[in-house]
Structure formats: C-alpha cells, structure tokens
Amino acid sequence: MAGQTQSSVHMTPIARTYAFEELELGQTASREHVITAADIEAFADVCHDHNPVHMDAAYAAATIFKERVAHGMLSAGIMSGLFGEDLPGPGAIYVAQSLRFKAPVKIGDRLTARCEVISKMPGKNLVVFKTECRVGEKVVVEGEATLLVASKAKVSADSAANQ
C-alpha cells in the first residue's frame, strides 16, 4: 500500500516528518493513551521489571498507591511514540531525556503526552523539547528531551527515495 508501512502487529500510516528547519519555537504535539493492565504486563515482560507494585493487586493494595500502578517508564514510552510518529516524526533520534515522576499512573487512566519545542541548535540539528505527561489536569511526568532532527534536504531526499 503506497504511503504505508506494515509491521507484524498492525498497519501504521507513515507519519509526516518535520525537518529541523520546519520546527518552530513553541510548536507542540500531543497524543493520548488509556493505560491498561495488558500494557503494564507487556511492559513488565519486555523490561523484566515485575515489581509487585505493578503486577500484584493484593501487594499494591498495601502500598501508598492502594492499587496497581504503571511503570513510570511506560508513561515515558508514550512520549517516545509522540516523537517518533508525530513531532518531529520518523527519523528523529533521541539523544537525551530528563524525567521527574510526580504522581502515579493507574490502570484506566487516560494519559496525555505533550511536547513543546523550546530551543534549537543550528549546525548540530538538535532540538530541545519540554515534555510532560498528564492524567486529566495533573502532571504525572515532566522533563526535557533533546532530539537529533534531519535537515530539510535529508528529509526531501528520503521522501523521494521512498516514492
């Protein structure tokens, strides 16, 4: 199918890629995901982090959270998807990420990941983003990310090669 890529799990349309020159200070993007028990279990399996606060409802009930909570890095992973598919999009490379976990994310929570361009480093093609994840109005994770973003010439060449 033209304009699409296929994986063994699902079909995902190839997203638009923003070149370094196209990104503007203050530009934002966001995406939402409802956290499920299956998400937590899959993440635990991939990361080999089966901490019972994530996996065992009875154990978690005796903690300060009173119920199972998602891994903090699962929320951060939603941010990775935002960068890789939305802004800047395919081809962007994560260079750095700082994170501050401010509140738990629980099964059934609708997580909104948001990024905002806060600075650009011409000559290096590095872009710094403010990052945050929210559940409702509550910030649950915040930080900054630095990504290497292709130049307009490189994005145009890659686009022409894929047609």
Protein Blocks (a to p, Z undefined) as FASTA:
>chain_A
ZZiacdfkbccdddddddfklpcghiacdddddddfklmmmmmmmnopacfklmmmklmm
mmmnopacddfklmmmmmmmmmmmmogbghiacfbdcdddfbdcdehiacddddddfbdc
ehjlpacddddddehjbcfbdcddddddddfklmmmmmmmmZZ
